Amino acid sequence: MFDLATWRDLAILFLAVMWIILLVVTILLLLKIKSMVDQLPDRITPILDSARRTANTVEGTATSLKGTASFVNRTTVTPIIRVAAIGAATTRFVQVMLGRHRRRTGA
């Protein structure tokens, strides 16, 4: 068969071929990674634009909602509170005038 020196030479040759294959695969992977990194800005820009438009829409909606809440407060809530306060004051006035009031105890 083969003597020890021949086996050694075959092992060295096998390792050299494997090393070359590994080097080629590594280079191909690095080139693919570089290609993907180069494409990244083209893919990220539309996503960022969409996020920016969404943020602007949310900001506009929040502003509109704030205005709506202020309008509802001015036109509905405030008058209801005033009517309730006038009703409570009138009821208390009538109670005091008719002598049907309870004196408050405490501080």
DSSP file (Angstrom, degrees, kcal/mol; ACC not computed):
  #  RESIDUE AA STRUCTURE BP1 BP2  ACC     N-H-->O    O-->H-N    N-H-->O    O-->H-N    TCO  KAPPA ALPHA  PHI   PSI    X-CA   Y-CA   Z-CA
    1    1 A M              0   0    0      0, 0.0     2,-0.4     0, 0.0     0, 0.0   0.000 360.0 360.0 360.0-138.3    0.0    0.0    0.0
    2    2 A F        -     0   0    0      2,-0.0     2,-0.1     4,-0.0     0, 0.0  -0.782 360.0-134.5-102.7 145.3    1.1    3.5    0.9
    3    3 A D     >  -     0   0    0     -2,-0.4     4,-1.9     1,-0.1     3,-0.4  -0.386  36.1 -94.0 -86.8 175.8    3.9    4.2    3.3
    4    4 A L  H  > S+     0   0    0      1,-0.2     4,-2.3     2,-0.2     5,-0.1   0.838 123.0  55.2 -61.1 -37.7    3.6    6.9    6.0
    5    5 A A  H  > S+     0   0    0      2,-0.2     4,-2.3     1,-0.2    -1,-0.2   0.874 107.5  50.1 -65.5 -37.9    5.2    9.6    4.0
    6    6 A T  H  > S+     0   0    0     -3,-0.4     4,-2.6     2,-0.2    -2,-0.2   0.921 110.6  49.0 -67.3 -43.0    2.6    9.1    1.2
    7    7 A W  H  X S+     0   0    0     -4,-1.9     4,-2.6     1,-0.2    -2,-0.2   0.911 111.1  51.2 -61.0 -41.2   -0.3    9.3    3.7
    8    8 A R  H  X S+     0   0    0     -4,-2.3     4,-2.4     2,-0.2    -2,-0.2   0.929 110.7  47.5 -60.7 -45.7    1.2   12.5    5.1
    9    9 A D  H  X S+     0   0    0     -4,-2.3     4,-2.4     1,-0.2    -2,-0.2   0.889 112.1  49.7 -64.2 -39.9    1.5   14.0    1.6
   10   10 A L  H  X S+     0   0    0     -4,-2.6     4,-2.8     2,-0.2    -1,-0.2   0.902 110.9  49.9 -65.5 -40.1   -2.1   13.0    0.8
   11   11 A A  H  X S+     0   0    0     -4,-2.6     4,-2.6     2,-0.2    -2,-0.2   0.906 111.7  48.0 -64.4 -42.1   -3.3   14.5    4.1
   12   12 A I  H  X S+     0   0    0     -4,-2.4     4,-2.2     2,-0.2    -2,-0.2   0.922 113.1  48.0 -64.4 -43.2   -1.5   17.8    3.4
   13   13 A L  H  X S+     0   0    0     -4,-2.4     4,-2.3     2,-0.2    -2,-0.2   0.914 112.1  49.6 -62.6 -43.7   -2.9   17.9   -0.1
   14   14 A F  H  X S+     0   0    0     -4,-2.8     4,-2.5     1,-0.2    -2,-0.2   0.928 112.2  47.8 -61.0 -46.4   -6.4   17.2    1.2
   15   15 A L  H  X S+     0   0    0     -4,-2.6     4,-2.4     1,-0.2    -1,-0.2   0.867 110.7  51.9 -63.8 -36.8   -6.1   19.9    3.9
   16   16 A A  H  X S+     0   0    0     -4,-2.2     4,-2.2     2,-0.2    -1,-0.2   0.917 110.7  47.3 -65.8 -43.2   -4.8   22.4    1.3
   17   17 A V  H  X S+     0   0    0     -4,-2.3     4,-2.5     2,-0.2    -2,-0.2   0.921 113.3  48.5 -64.4 -43.0   -7.7   21.7   -1.1
   18   18 A M  H  X S+     0   0    0     -4,-2.5     4,-2.8     1,-0.2    -2,-0.2   0.896 109.7  52.7 -63.6 -39.3  -10.2   22.1    1.8
   19   19 A W  H  X S+     0   0    0     -4,-2.4     4,-2.3     2,-0.2    -1,-0.2   0.908 109.8  48.3 -62.1 -42.2   -8.5   25.3    2.9
   20   20 A I  H  X S+     0   0    0     -4,-2.2     4,-2.4     2,-0.2    -2,-0.2   0.913 112.2  48.9 -64.6 -43.3   -8.9   26.7   -0.7
   21   21 A I  H  X S+     0   0    0     -4,-2.5     4,-2.5     1,-0.2    -2,-0.2   0.927 112.1  48.9 -62.5 -44.4  -12.6   25.7   -0.8
   22   22 A L  H  X S+     0   0    0     -4,-2.8     4,-2.4     1,-0.2    -2,-0.2   0.895 110.8  50.7 -61.6 -40.8  -13.1   27.3    2.6
   23   23 A L  H  X S+     0   0    0     -4,-2.3     4,-2.3     2,-0.2    -2,-0.2   0.911 110.9  48.2 -63.7 -43.4  -11.4   30.5    1.4
   24   24 A V  H  X S+     0   0    0     -4,-2.4     4,-2.5     2,-0.2    -2,-0.2   0.921 112.4  48.5 -64.1 -44.3  -13.6   30.6   -1.8
   25   25 A V  H  X S+     0   0    0     -4,-2.5     4,-2.5     2,-0.2    -2,-0.2   0.909 111.4  50.6 -62.6 -42.2  -16.8   30.1    0.2
   26   26 A T  H  X S+     0   0    0     -4,-2.4     4,-2.4     2,-0.2    -1,-0.2   0.913 110.6  48.7 -62.4 -43.1  -15.8   32.8    2.7
   27   27 A I  H  X S+     0   0    0     -4,-2.3     4,-2.3     2,-0.2    -2,-0.2   0.916 111.5  49.8 -63.1 -42.8  -15.0   35.2   -0.1
   28   28 A L  H  X S+     0   0    0     -4,-2.5     4,-2.2     1,-0.2    -2,-0.2   0.908 111.2  49.3 -63.1 -41.6  -18.4   34.5   -1.7
   29   29 A L  H  X S+     0   0    0     -4,-2.5     4,-2.5     2,-0.2    -2,-0.2   0.907 110.4  50.2 -63.9 -41.4  -20.2   35.0    1.6
   30   30 A L  H  X S+     0   0    0     -4,-2.4     4,-2.4     2,-0.2    -2,-0.2   0.894 110.2  50.2 -64.1 -39.5  -18.4   38.3    2.1
   31   31 A L  H  X S+     0   0    0     -4,-2.3     4,-2.2     2,-0.2    -1,-0.2   0.900 111.0  49.2 -64.4 -40.3  -19.4   39.5   -1.4
   32   32 A K  H  X S+     0   0    0     -4,-2.2     4,-2.3     2,-0.2    -2,-0.2   0.907 110.9  49.6 -65.6 -41.7  -23.0   38.5   -0.7
   33   33 A I  H  X S+     0   0    0     -4,-2.5     4,-2.4     2,-0.2    -2,-0.2   0.911 110.5  50.7 -62.9 -42.2  -23.0   40.4    2.6
   34   34 A K  H  X S+     0   0    0     -4,-2.4     4,-2.2     1,-0.2    -2,-0.2   0.906 109.6  50.8 -62.0 -41.3  -21.5   43.4    0.9
   35   35 A S  H  X S+     0   0    0     -4,-2.2     4,-1.4     1,-0.2    -1,-0.2   0.910 111.1  47.8 -62.6 -42.5  -24.2   43.3   -1.8
   36   36 A M  H  X S+     0   0    0     -4,-2.3     4,-0.8     1,-0.2    -2,-0.2   0.893 111.0  50.7 -66.5 -39.8  -27.0   43.1    0.9
   37   37 A V  H >< S+     0   0    0     -4,-2.4     3,-0.5     1,-0.2    -1,-0.2   0.880 107.8  53.7 -65.6 -37.4  -25.5   46.0    2.8
   38   38 A D  H 3< S+     0   0    0     -4,-2.2     4,-0.3     1,-0.2    -1,-0.2   0.828 109.6  48.3 -65.7 -30.9  -25.4   48.1   -0.4
   39   39 A Q  H 3X S+     0   0    0     -4,-1.4     4,-1.3     1,-0.2     3,-0.3   0.612  89.5  88.2 -82.2 -13.5  -29.1   47.4   -1.0
   40   40 A L  H XX S+     0   0    0     -4,-0.8     4,-2.4    -3,-0.5     3,-0.7   0.897  83.2  51.3 -57.6 -48.5  -30.0   48.3    2.6
   41   41 A P  H 3> S+     0   0    0      0, 0.0     4,-2.2     0, 0.0    -1,-0.2   0.883 107.8  54.3 -59.2 -36.2  -30.5   52.1    2.1
   42   42 A D  H 34 S+     0   0    0     -4,-0.3    -2,-0.2    -3,-0.3    -3,-0.1   0.816 114.9  40.0 -66.2 -29.5  -32.9   51.4   -0.9
   43   43 A R  H <X S+     0   0    0     -4,-1.3     4,-0.7    -3,-0.7    -1,-0.2   0.784 115.9  49.3 -89.1 -29.5  -35.0   49.2    1.3
   44   44 A I  H  X S+     0   0    0     -4,-2.4     4,-2.6    -5,-0.2     5,-0.2   0.862  98.5  67.0 -78.9 -36.7  -34.9   51.3    4.5
   45   45 A T  H  X S+     0   0    0     -4,-2.2     4,-2.5    -5,-0.2     5,-0.2   0.901 101.0  46.7 -56.0 -48.2  -35.8   54.6    2.9
   46   46 A P  H  > S+     0   0    0      0, 0.0     4,-2.3     0, 0.0    -1,-0.2   0.886 112.7  51.2 -62.5 -35.4  -39.4   53.7    1.9
   47   47 A I  H  X S+     0   0    0     -4,-0.7     4,-2.3     2,-0.2    -2,-0.2   0.926 111.7  46.5 -65.9 -43.8  -40.0   52.2    5.4
   48   48 A L  H  X S+     0   0    0     -4,-2.6     4,-2.4     2,-0.2    -1,-0.2   0.889 111.5  51.9 -66.3 -38.3  -38.7   55.4    7.0
   49   49 A D  H  X S+     0   0    0     -4,-2.5     4,-2.4    -5,-0.2    -2,-0.2   0.921 110.5  48.3 -62.4 -43.2  -40.9   57.6    4.7
   50   50 A S  H  X S+     0   0    0     -4,-2.3     4,-2.4     1,-0.2    -2,-0.2   0.909 111.6  49.4 -63.2 -42.4  -43.9   55.5    5.6
   51   51 A A  H  X S+     0   0    0     -4,-2.3     4,-2.5     2,-0.2    -1,-0.2   0.891 110.4  51.2 -63.9 -39.1  -43.1   55.8    9.3
   52   52 A R  H  X S+     0   0    0     -4,-2.4     4,-2.2     2,-0.2    -2,-0.2   0.914 110.6  48.0 -65.0 -43.1  -42.7   59.6    8.9
   53   53 A R  H  X S+     0   0    0     -4,-2.4     4,-2.3     2,-0.2    -2,-0.2   0.905 111.9  50.4 -63.5 -40.9  -46.1   59.9    7.1
   54   54 A T  H  X S+     0   0    0     -4,-2.4     4,-2.6     2,-0.2    -2,-0.2   0.917 109.5  50.5 -63.4 -42.9  -47.7   57.8    9.9
   55   55 A A  H  X S+     0   0    0     -4,-2.5     4,-2.3     1,-0.2    -1,-0.2   0.901 110.5  49.6 -62.3 -40.8  -46.2   60.0   12.6
   56   56 A N  H  X S+     0   0    0     -4,-2.2     4,-2.3     2,-0.2    -1,-0.2   0.896 110.9  49.9 -64.8 -39.3  -47.5   63.1   10.8
   57   57 A T  H  X S+     0   0    0     -4,-2.3     4,-2.5     2,-0.2    -2,-0.2   0.918 111.0  48.9 -64.2 -43.5  -51.0   61.6   10.5
   58   58 A V  H  X S+     0   0    0     -4,-2.6     4,-2.5     2,-0.2    -2,-0.2   0.898 110.6  51.2 -63.2 -40.6  -51.0   60.7   14.2
   59   59 A E  H  X S+     0   0    0     -4,-2.3     4,-2.2     2,-0.2    -1,-0.2   0.917 111.2  47.8 -63.7 -42.7  -49.8   64.2   15.1
   60   60 A G  H  X S+     0   0    0     -4,-2.3     4,-2.5     2,-0.2    -2,-0.2   0.901 111.8  49.9 -63.9 -40.9  -52.6   65.7   13.0
   61   61 A T  H  X S+     0   0    0     -4,-2.5     4,-2.8     2,-0.2    -2,-0.2   0.902 109.9  50.7 -64.9 -40.7  -55.2   63.4   14.6
   62   62 A A  H  X S+     0   0    0     -4,-2.5     4,-2.3     2,-0.2    -1,-0.2   0.903 111.1  48.6 -64.3 -40.5  -54.0   64.3   18.1
   63   63 A T  H  X S+     0   0    0     -4,-2.2     4,-2.2     2,-0.2    -2,-0.2   0.922 112.9  47.7 -64.6 -43.7  -54.3   68.0   17.3
   64   64 A S  H  X S+     0   0    0     -4,-2.5     4,-2.5     1,-0.2    -2,-0.2   0.908 111.6  50.5 -63.1 -42.4  -57.8   67.5   15.9
   65   65 A L  H  X S+     0   0    0     -4,-2.8     4,-2.7     2,-0.2    -1,-0.2   0.889 108.6  52.0 -63.9 -39.3  -58.8   65.4   18.9
   66   66 A K  H  X S+     0   0    0     -4,-2.3     4,-2.2     2,-0.2    -1,-0.2   0.920 111.0  47.6 -62.7 -43.4  -57.6   68.1   21.3
   67   67 A G  H  X S+     0   0    0     -4,-2.2     4,-2.3     2,-0.2    -2,-0.2   0.899 111.9  50.3 -63.7 -40.7  -59.6   70.7   19.4
   68   68 A T  H  X S+     0   0    0     -4,-2.5     4,-2.8     2,-0.2     5,-0.2   0.917 110.3  49.4 -64.0 -43.7  -62.7   68.5   19.5
   69   69 A A  H  X S+     0   0    0     -4,-2.7     4,-2.2     1,-0.2    -1,-0.2   0.900 111.4  49.4 -62.7 -40.6  -62.3   67.9   23.2
   70   70 A S  H  X S+     0   0    0     -4,-2.2     4,-2.4     2,-0.2    -1,-0.2   0.909 111.5  49.3 -64.8 -41.8  -62.0   71.6   23.8
   71   71 A F  H  X S+     0   0    0     -4,-2.3     4,-2.7     2,-0.2     5,-0.3   0.932 111.6  48.1 -62.6 -47.0  -65.1   72.3   21.7
   72   72 A V  H  X>S+     0   0    0     -4,-2.8     4,-2.3     1,-0.2     5,-1.5   0.893 111.6  51.3 -61.8 -39.6  -67.1   69.6   23.6
   73   73 A N  I  <>S+     0   0    0     -4,-2.2     5,-2.6    -5,-0.2    -1,-0.2   0.936 114.0  43.1 -62.6 -46.7  -66.0   71.1   26.9
   74   74 A R  I  <5S+     0   0    0     -4,-2.4    -2,-0.2     1,-0.2    -1,-0.2   0.892 123.5  35.0 -67.2 -39.9  -67.0   74.6   25.9
   75   75 A T  I  <5S+     0   0    0     -4,-2.7    -2,-0.2    -5,-0.2    -1,-0.2   0.703 133.9  12.0 -93.4 -19.6  -70.3   73.8   24.3
   76   76 A T  I  X5S+     0   0    0     -4,-2.3     4,-1.9    -5,-0.3    -3,-0.2   0.741 122.2  43.3-122.8 -58.1  -71.6   70.9   26.5
   77   77 A V  I  ><S+     0   0    0     -5,-1.5     4,-2.5     1,-0.2     5,-0.2   0.936 112.0  50.4 -67.2 -49.2  -69.7   70.2   29.7
   78   78 A T  H  ><S+     0   0    0     -5,-2.6     4,-2.3     1,-0.2    -1,-0.2   0.927 112.3  46.7 -59.7 -47.1  -69.3   73.7   31.0
   79   79 A P  H  > S+     0   0    0      0, 0.0     4,-2.6     0, 0.0    -1,-0.2   0.895 111.7  52.0 -62.3 -37.1  -73.0   74.6   30.5
   80   80 A I  H  X S+     0   0    0     -4,-1.9     4,-2.5     2,-0.2    -2,-0.2   0.917 109.9  48.9 -63.9 -42.0  -74.1   71.4   32.2
   81   81 A I  H  X S+     0   0    0     -4,-2.5     4,-2.5     2,-0.2    -1,-0.2   0.913 111.6  49.9 -63.5 -41.8  -71.9   72.1   35.2
   82   82 A R  H  X S+     0   0    0     -4,-2.3     4,-2.7    -5,-0.2    -2,-0.2   0.930 111.3  47.8 -63.1 -44.7  -73.3   75.7   35.4
   83   83 A V  H  X S+     0   0    0     -4,-2.6     4,-2.6     1,-0.2    -2,-0.2   0.915 112.7  49.2 -62.6 -42.3  -76.9   74.4   35.3
   84   84 A A  H  X S+     0   0    0     -4,-2.5     4,-2.4     2,-0.2    -1,-0.2   0.897 112.1  48.5 -63.9 -39.7  -76.2   71.8   37.9
   85   85 A A  H  X S+     0   0    0     -4,-2.5     4,-2.5     2,-0.2    -2,-0.2   0.914 112.1  48.2 -67.1 -42.2  -74.5   74.4   40.1
   86   86 A I  H  X S+     0   0    0     -4,-2.7     4,-2.6     2,-0.2    -2,-0.2   0.912 112.1  50.3 -64.1 -41.2  -77.5   76.8   39.7
   87   87 A G  H  X S+     0   0    0     -4,-2.6     4,-2.4     2,-0.2    -2,-0.2   0.912 112.0  46.8 -61.8 -43.4  -79.9   74.0   40.5
   88   88 A A  H  X S+     0   0    0     -4,-2.4     4,-2.3     2,-0.2    -2,-0.2   0.909 113.7  48.2 -66.0 -41.0  -78.0   73.1   43.7
   89   89 A A  H  X S+     0   0    0     -4,-2.5     4,-2.5     2,-0.2    -2,-0.2   0.901 112.1  49.4 -66.4 -40.0  -77.8   76.7   44.8
   90   90 A T  H  X S+     0   0    0     -4,-2.6     4,-2.6     2,-0.2     5,-0.2   0.926 110.9  49.7 -64.5 -44.5  -81.5   77.2   44.1
   91   91 A T  H  X S+     0   0    0     -4,-2.4     4,-2.3     1,-0.2    -2,-0.2   0.921 112.8  46.9 -60.2 -44.8  -82.4   74.1   46.1
   92   92 A R  H  X S+     0   0    0     -4,-2.3     4,-2.5     2,-0.2    -1,-0.2   0.907 111.1  52.0 -65.0 -41.6  -80.3   75.2   49.0
   93   93 A F  H  X S+     0   0    0     -4,-2.5     4,-2.6     1,-0.2    -2,-0.2   0.924 110.6  47.7 -60.3 -45.4  -81.7   78.7   48.9
   94   94 A V  H  X S+     0   0    0     -4,-2.6     4,-2.2     1,-0.2     6,-0.3   0.904 111.3  51.3 -64.5 -40.5  -85.3   77.4   49.0
   95   95 A Q  H  X>S+     0   0    0     -4,-2.3     5,-2.2    -5,-0.2     4,-0.6   0.920 112.5  45.4 -61.8 -43.8  -84.4   75.0   51.9
   96   96 A V  H ><5S+     0   0    0     -4,-2.5     3,-0.7     1,-0.2    -2,-0.2   0.917 113.2  49.8 -67.0 -42.6  -82.9   77.8   53.9
   97   97 A M  H 3<5S+     0   0    0     -4,-2.6    -1,-0.2     1,-0.2    -2,-0.2   0.849 114.3  44.4 -66.5 -33.9  -85.8   80.2   53.1
   98   98 A L  H 3<5S-     0   0    0     -4,-2.2    -1,-0.2    -5,-0.2    -2,-0.2   0.486 113.0-118.4 -89.3  -2.6  -88.4   77.6   54.1
   99   99 A G  T <<5S+     0   0    0     -3,-0.7    -3,-0.2    -4,-0.6    -4,-0.1   0.702  79.8 120.7  77.4  19.2  -86.5   76.6   57.2
  100  100 A R      < +     0   0    0     -5,-2.2     2,-0.3    -6,-0.3    -4,-0.2  -0.074  41.2 116.5-104.4  32.6  -85.9   73.0   56.1
  101  101 A H        -     0   0    0     -6,-0.4     2,-0.5    -5,-0.2    -9,-0.0  -0.700  58.7-134.2-101.9 154.2  -82.2   73.1   56.1
  102  102 A R        -     0   0    0     -2,-0.3     2,-0.3     3,-0.0    -2,-0.1  -0.868  24.4-120.3-103.1 138.0  -79.9   71.1   58.3
  103  103 A R        -     0   0    0     -2,-0.5     2,-0.3     1,-0.1     0, 0.0  -0.595  28.6-120.1 -77.2 137.1  -77.1   72.8   59.9
  104  104 A R        -     0   0    0     -2,-0.3     2,-0.3     3,-0.0    -1,-0.1  -0.591  25.9-154.4 -78.7 135.9  -73.8   71.5   58.9
  105  105 A T        +     0   0    0     -2,-0.3     2,-0.3     2,-0.0    -3,-0.0  -0.793  51.3  46.6-107.5 154.6  -71.7   70.1   61.7
  106  106 A G              0   0    0     -2,-0.3    -2,-0.0     1,-0.2     0, 0.0  -0.755 360.0 360.0 116.3-163.4  -67.9   69.9   61.7
  107  107 A A              0   0    0     -2,-0.3    -1,-0.2     0, 0.0    -2,-0.0   0.480 360.0 360.0 -73.3 360.0  -65.2   72.3   60.8
